[in-house]
Amino acid sequence: MMNEHLETLRNYWGFETFRPLQEEIIRSVMSGKDTLGLMPTGGGKSLTYQVPAVTLSGLCVVVTPLIALMQDQVENLKKLGVKAIAIHSGCNREEIDTALNNCLYGGYKLLYISPERIASEKFRIRFQEMPINLIAVDEAHCISQWGYDFRPSYLRIAELRAFHPEVPVLALSATATPVVTEDIQNKLLFKKPNLLKASFLRENLIYAVKKTENRDRDVIEIIKKLKGSGIVYVRSRRKCVEIARSLTKEGISVAFYHAGLEHHVRTGVQQNWTVGKIRVIVATNAFGMGIDKTDVRFVIHADLPDSIEAYFQEAGRAGRDGKRSWAILLNAPSDRNSVQQRIHVNFPDLETIKRTYAALGNYFQLPVGAGKGMAFDFSLSEFVRNYRMLIYTAYSCLKMLETGGYIELTEEINNPSRIKFLLNRDDLYRFQVSNMQFDAFIKLLLRSYTGVFTEYTAIDETMLAKKANVNQDVVKQYLIKLSTLGIISYIPQKRSPMVIYTEERLDEKSLFISKDIHQVRKSRYVERVEAMVKFAETKDKCRSQLLLEYFGEYGSPACGECDVCRTKNETGEKKKDVTGLQEEILRTIGTGALSVEELSTRLKVNREVLTGIVQWMLDNEFISLTEDRLLTRHRSG
């Protein structure tokens, strides 16, 4: 008899079987056990909570810091016929109220929330009333101060357990060391330790480190040698553009991608690369979330990443189809000095952090004592321009304020326009009859979108304009007018990062960032980046073994394919070849006497190679030289 979760997988997702570890995690969760699942990038983590959410009665709450991810997953689930909804800092009060009501009364299966939402009293009150079947925590390493992306708002997730103590927690991560996995389970109040871990081994992925004096030239040479599509990761937007231009001059189909581009440009670049119109994408670490391309043949890191975790996750985007692929890291002599500069930039002094905090409050015109729970649109470039700050320093200060628990800094939120009808169908019909000038447009909305009476629904003004054969401005005017009349609630499109105040604004003197905590976080960053430097500079241990041991996997065999293994193999072969040639020399000379020239002719060996080996054999008394003739000699002892 087909079990329930496999039936759900087939009915909704169309897959016949689970991937390795997926089913084990699902069985654990569905039996009510707290579970930590470690699965590498591309391993299908989302199904481990989506399948139980659909199979069980009730609602699964998914906590994730990635707003773009939750938006994508909600849309994909809706296409499958699964009722899902998201609440994040880009939602207004009415959207949040509607979403919470739907979760209570609308039969929804998944609610995605950003971690700062947990502190909201409104959410906590409604959460207690919800029929929760599972609490899923994505990017669970964010809860650990030992992790590479610590977020204080994650520490509040455990508070949700008090409202539904019988509900299991599923924590998921693609990159967590043994120390972090233990910390995750402690912080989330696991009833019993329960770690289910897929191996981090990628047998089809060949790791290589190449010493470089000229990154641009080496990137070009590597890509010319390799086949298929790939990603080149760099640290700066400027470098993105420079390398992309260099590749274009070489006739390579390429585009660049970074957070400074307009959303529609980034979306277009990613789409063109995904379908194969572009072979190579040069990107900062802004590129990666939601990549659905299994045939990436290579990932090149032109600059040293900040941690093994970041490197492993980005390199792991190659070869998800199981075919032979490359992860190549360029390492320059200057990288050690660059690391020291990064440490200085990433950890500004406490006075600079305080000044940045004060400037931020002034930027939003936020009075001292106000702002807790408030979210503001934020332009980092405008902020640094207004306050004459260096962009990297300002960003580092904001991240330190985030880890201090004072603010949350989101990625750019792509919020499309949304509408919700405020009238029921009968009242709307009466409005249409008495206001015929709106009738055709209302019918267009109802034909184009479903669910507009129960939830805020994303709309596309451009598409509506094409359908109606009118200018886009006309569509917007209709939407604004209907909103003014109270027929719909219309929220225009908005794209920007946001700053959320998790505490009220303090005056500069009251802002407290412990010197000890500042130093501890700096030390942990130094440890991670030093581990990355060590990985790049190691010449005597298999790259795959180094990575596996970093994540707590010991005893794996050498891969035989990375640059270190290949060098060892080649050295071994040379040694083997030399030993064989020595034996050939002794046999050929035999009891006679030959010149080096005669020996070279008989053995058909390069004169220079032969001369070197002969000299070594003379020095070690395997043979002797008399009147330019080589003789064998017997050694005693």
N, C-alpha and C positions, 0 to 999 in steps of 0.2 A: 504493500500500500504506500502510495506516494505521501511523504510527510508534508506537513502544512507549509513550512518555509520554502521547500523546493517547488511546491505547487504555486506559491506566490511568485517566486522567481520566474517561473515559466509563463504564468498568466500575464504578469505586468511587464517584465523586462525581456521576455522571449529567449532567455538563456536556458540551456538544458542542464548545465551543471555549475556549481560554484568554483571559484578559483581556490588555490591552496590557502588554507586557514580561514577563509570566509565562513564556511559552514561550521567550523569548530567554534568560532567567536559567536555566531548566531545561536548555536545550541546552548552555549554557556549563558548568554543573555536571556534566552527564552526559558531557561530553567531557574531564572531569578538571581544569578550570580553577578556580583560586581566583576567587571572584566576590563583589563587593559590590553588592547590589541596593538601590536607593533607590526606595521606592514609598510614596506618600501613604497616610494612614490609610484603611482600607477597600479597599485595592487588591488584597487577596488574597495577602499575603506568605507565609502558612503553606503554601499549595499548592506554592510553589517548592522547598520541601524535602520535603514529604510525598509528592509525586508521584515524585521520584527515589528516595526511600526505599522506596516500594512497588515500583517498577519494577526497581530493581537488586537483586542478591543481597546479603545482609548487613544491617547495622544502621546506622541514622542516629542520631547523638547530637545532641540539640538543647539548647543552653544558653540558658536564659531566667531573668530575675530574677522573673518574674511567676508565682507559684505557682498562683493562681486560673486563669490562662491555661493552664498545663500540665495542670491537672486537667480543665478543660473540653475541651481538645483530645484528651486521652487517652480520655475518655468518648465523644466524638464519633467518634473513629477506631474504637473498639471496636464502635460501632453499625454502622459501615461494613464490619466484618469485618477490620479491620487490627489486628494485635497491637501494642499500644503500652503503655508503662509509664512511671511517673514516680518520681524519687527527689528528695526535698527535705528541708528541715529538720524538717518535720512527721512524717517517717517514723521508726519506731524501728529498732533494730539488726536484728531478725528480718525486717522488711519489706525493708530494704536488702539483706540477704543473699539473700532470695528473689528480689528484682528482678534482682540481678546474676547469679545463677544462671540465671534465665530468659533473660537477654540472651545468655548463653553457649550455652545448650543448648535454648532453647525456641522458636526461630524467630521472635523478636520483630523488628519492622521499625523501631520508633522508641523511643528511650530519652530522656526529658526529664530534665534535671538542672538544679538551681540552681547558680550559679557557685561558691559556696563549697565545693561537693562536690568540685571538682577538686583541692583541697588534701588530701583524704583519701587516705591511703596505701592503704587497702583498695580504694578506687575505682580508683586509678591502676594497681594490680597487675592487677585484673580487666580494666580497659580495654585493657591491652596484649594480652590474649588474645582480645578480642572481634573479630568479623569486620566491622570498620567500613567503610562505603562513603561516608560523608559526615559532616562536622562542621558543624552549622548554628548560627549565633550570632544569636539574635534580640535586638532592642534594642541593636544593635552600637555605637551612639554611647556606651554606658556604658563602653566601653574607653578612651575618649579623655578626658584631663584638660581638653581644650578644650570638651568636650561639656557639656550642661546637666544630666546625671544620672550623673556619673562614679562608678564602683564599682571599688575596687582589686581585688576578687576576679576581675574580668574580665581583668586583666592576666595571669592564670595560664593562660588558655585556650590561648595559643600553646605552652605546655609540652606539650600533648597531641599536637602535631604531631610531636614527636620519636619517639613510639611508633608512629605510622602516617604516615611522611613522604610516602607516595604518595597519601594521601587528600586530596581538595580540601576547602577551607573555603568555606562560603557565609555571608556576613555580611549582615544585613538591618536596615534602619532606615527609619522614616517621616520623620524630621527630622534632617538632618545638613548642616551648612554645608561649603563646599569644604575648609576647614582640617581639619574633623573627618573628612571622607571620606578624606583623605590619611593622617591619623593612624591611622584604623581599619586601613587596608591595611598600614601599617608595623608596627603593634602585633601584627597577626595573621600577620606574616611571609609576606605574599603573595609567591609566586614571581615574578609579574608584576603590575603594576597592571591592574586590570580592573573598571572601574566601569560598571554598567548602571543607567541612571537614567530613571525616568519623569518627565515634566514635572510640576512642582508647580502648574501652572495648573489652576484650577477654574473653567471658563467659566460654569457655571450658578450659582456661589456669588457673591453680591453682598456685598462688604465695606462696612461703614459705621461711622463713628465719630460718636457724638452727644454733644455737650457737655451736661453735666447739672449741675443744682444740687440735684436731688432724685431719687436713684436709684430708690427705691420707686415714685414716681409715674410716672417715665419707663418703667420696666419694664411697669407696668400699661398705659400708653397704647400702647406698642409692640405688646404681645401682643393688645390689642383690635383693632389695625389689621391685624395679620397673621392668616393662616389656617393651619390645620394644627397639628401637634404640635411641641414644641420643648423646649430645655434652657435654663435660666438658671444660669450659673455664678457663684458668690460665693466669698469667701475664708474665711468663718467659719461654723461650725455655727449660731451664734446668728442670723446674717443669713439662713441657709437657712430657718429657722423663721419669721422675721419676714416675709420676702417671700412665702413660701407662704401665710401667714395673710392678708396683704394681698390676694393674688390670689383666695383663697377668698371673701373679703368682696365681691369684684367679680363673683362668680358663675363664676369660671374654675376648671375641674377641674384640680387641682394636688396634688402630693405633694412632700415634701422627702426628700433622700437625703444622708447623710454617714456617716463611718466610725464615729461613736459609736452608731449604731443596731444593734440585734441583727441577726445575719446573715439570719434568716428574714424580718425586716421589710424589709431592703434588697432581698432577693430578690423579695418580694411587690410592692414599689413598682416595681422595674424591669420585672417581668413585666406588671403592670397598665398601665404606660406603653407597653411594647412592643406590646401587643395593642390599644391605643387606649382602654382604660377610663379612663385619665388623660391629659389633653391636654398638660400642662406638668410638667416635673420641675425643681425647684430644688435644685442640688447643689453640693457642694464638688468639688475635683478628684479626690476618691475615686471619682467616678462616671465611667465611660468605658470601662474594659476590657471587651471582649467584647460591646459593644453590637451587636446584630444587628437594626437598624431602619434601613431605607433611606429611609423617607419623612419624615425629620426636616426640617421646613421652615425652622426658625430656631434659631440658637444665640445667646443674649445673654450677653455678659460684663458683669455689673454692677460688677465690680471689675477693675482692671488686673492681668493675669497677670504672672508673674515673667520670662517670656521670650517671644520670637517663636516659638520651638519649641513651647512649651506652648500658646500661643494658636492657632497653625496647626493643631496636632493636635486641639484641642478644637473649634475652629470647623469643622474638616473633618468633623465628625460630622453636619453638615447636608448634605442634598442628595445622598446617595450614590446615589439612583436617577436622577441626571442631570437632575432637574427644578429649576426656578428656586427658589433658597433664599437665606436671609439669614444673615449673620454680623455681629452688631451689638455694638460695644464702647462702653460708656458711659465718658466721660472727664470727671472733675470737676477744678476748679482745685486741689483739695486733694491730688490724686493724687501730685504731685511730693513733697510733704511725707511722704505715706504711704510712698513708695518709700524715702526716707531712713530712716524708722523701721524698715522691713523689713530694710534692710542692717544696722542696729544689732542687731536681734533675731536675724537669721540667722547673724551672726558674733560670738558672745559672746567675751569675752576668754579667754586661755589658762588663767588660774586658775580661771575658772568651769567650763571644760571638764574640767579635772583634778578638781575637786570632784565634778562629776557622775559621772565615771568611778569615783571611789572610792565614791560612794553606790550606784552600780549593782552593784559587787562586793559591797557589804554587803547590798544588797537580795536578792541571790541566795545570800547566805552562802557566798560563794566565796573560798577561801583564796588568798593571793598565790602565784603559781607554778602554779596549777591552772586547769582550764577550757578549754584549747585544744581546739577542735572540738566543744565541748558546746553544746547548744541549750536555752534556757529559755523557758517561757511568760512573757509579759510584759504587764503592764497599766500603760500610761503614766499613767492617771489615779490608780491606787493609788500608783505610784512618786512622783509629784509631791506627793500628799497626805502620804505618809509622811515625805518629806524637805523639805516646805514650799518647794517650788520653783514657779516660774511655768511653766505647761505649754509655752508657746512656747519659752522659754529652754531647758528640759530637752530638748525635741525637737531644737532646733538643735544643742545639745551632742552629742546622740547621733548626729546626722547627720555632725557634724564628726569624731567618733570613728570613724564608718563610713568616711568618706573617708580617714582616717588609717590604715585597715587593721587596727584593733583589734577591731571588732565588725561584725556584719551585723544590720541591723534589718529584719525582714520585714514585709510587710503581714499583715493578719489571715488566718490559714490556716483555711479551713473544712474540717476533716478529719472526714468522716462515720465512723461506726462501721465497722470492717472485721473480717472473719473469714478464717481459712484452716484447712482440715482438716489435722490432723497425722498422721492414719492413712491408709493406702491404702484402696481400696474394700473389699477382702476383710476386712481387720481391722475396718473400720468396720461391716460387715455382722455380723460375729461379736459386736461390742459391742452392736449393736441387738437381736440375738436374746437376749442374756443380760441386757439392761437395757431391758426393754420400756417403762419409764416415759419413756424419751427417744426412743423409736422415732418417734412421730408428729411430734415437733418436728424431729428430724433430717431426716425426709422432707420437711417443710415447707421447710427450708433448701435442700435439694437440688432441690426443685421450683422454688424462687424464684430461685436464682442459679446461674450457670455459672462454671466456672473456679476453684471454691473449693478444689480439690485442688492446683492449681499456683501460685496467686498470692493475695495478700490482696485480697479482694473487698469493695467497699462494700455495706453493708446498711442497711436502714431498719427500726428496731425498731417504729415506729408502724404501718408497712404490714404487718409480720409479725403484730402484735397483732390488726389488723383481720381478716387472713386466718384467724387461729386463733380469733377471737372471744373473746379474753382481754384482760386489762389489760396495758399496756405493761411494767409492773414484772415481770409473770410472764415475759415474753419475756426481759427482762434477767437474771432469776434463772437461767433455763435456760442462757443464754449463759455466764454466770459459772461455773455448775456444770460445764458441758462443758469450759470452759477449765481449771478446777481439776483435772479428771480427765485432762487431757492429750489430749482428743479434738480440740479446736479451739484455735486461738490467737484470742483475742477482744480487740480494741482499741476501747474505747468512744469515742464521738464527742467531739471537742474543737474549740473555736473560740477562737483567740487569736493575736495577733501573737507573734513570737518574737525573742529576742536570741541570736545565735550568737557565741561568742567565737572569732575567727579566730586569736588569739594567747592564750597563757596570761595570767591576770590579773597585772598589774604593780603594784608599789607606786606611790603617787602621784608620788614623786620620779623614778622611772624612766620614767614616761610621757613620751614625747617627741613634741611636735607643733611642727614647725619654724615659727618666726615668718615666715620667708620663704614657705613653702608656704601658711600660713594667709593671708598677705597676697595671694599670687598668686590663690588661690581666691576671695578676697573681691573682688579686682579683676575677675576674669572674671565673677563674678555681677553686679557693678556694670555691666560692659559690656553684659551681656545685658538687664538691666532698663532700662538707659538706651536701648537699641535699641527696647524696647517702648514707653517713654515717647515717644521720637521718632516712632515709628509713629503713636501716638495723637494727637500734637500737629501732625503734618504737615498742611498745608492746600493744598499746591501740587503734589503728585505722586500719581498713581493708586495706590490701596491695593494692588491686585493686583501692580503693578509693584514696589512696595516689598517685598512679601513674596517675590516671585520673585527679586529681586536679592539679598536676604538669603541665599537658598539657592543663589546662584551662577548664576541664569538671567537673562541680560541680553538686551535687544533686543525684548522682547515689546511688543505694542501696548497702549495704555491700554484698560482694560476698558469705559469709557464708561458704567458703571453705578454705581460706588461713589459715596460722598458727594462726594469731590473732583471726580471726572469730571462728575457731575451739576451741581455748582456752576459748573464751567468752561463746560459746555454752556449752562446758563441765562444766564450772563454773556454768552456769545457770541451767544445768541439776542436778548438785550436790546440788545446793541450793533447787531446786524443790524436789529432793529426800529426803533431810533432813527435809523440811517442812512436807512432806507426812508422814515421819516416826514419827515425833513429834506427829502428829494427831493420828497415829496408837497406840502410847504408851499411850496417854491419854484415848483412847477408850478401850484399853486392860486392863488397870488398873481399869478403871471405878470407882465404889464405893468401890472396894475391896482394897487389899494390896498384892503386889507381890515383890519377890526379883528380883535382876538384872538377876540372873541365870534363874529363872522361866520365866521372861519376854523375855529373849533371846531365850529360847526354844519355847515359844508360837509364837513369831514373826519370828523365823527362820532367825535371823540377827546375823552377826558376833559380838562376844562378845566385841572386841576392838572398833568397830564402835559404838555399842550401848552404851558402857560406856561413850564415848566422848559426845554423844548427851544427855544422862541422866544427866551428870555433868552440861552441859549448861542449861538444864531445871531446875535443882536444883538451880543453881546460879541465874536464872531469875525468880524463885519462881513459875514456872508452876506446879511443884510437890514438895513433901517434903519427908524426909527420917526419919522413926521411927523404931528403932530396926531392921535395915537392910531391912526394908520393904518400898517399894515406895507407896506413897499415892498421889492422886490428891488433889489440893487445889484451891479454888476459889480466884481470885485476884480482888481486888476492884480498882475502878478508871480506 
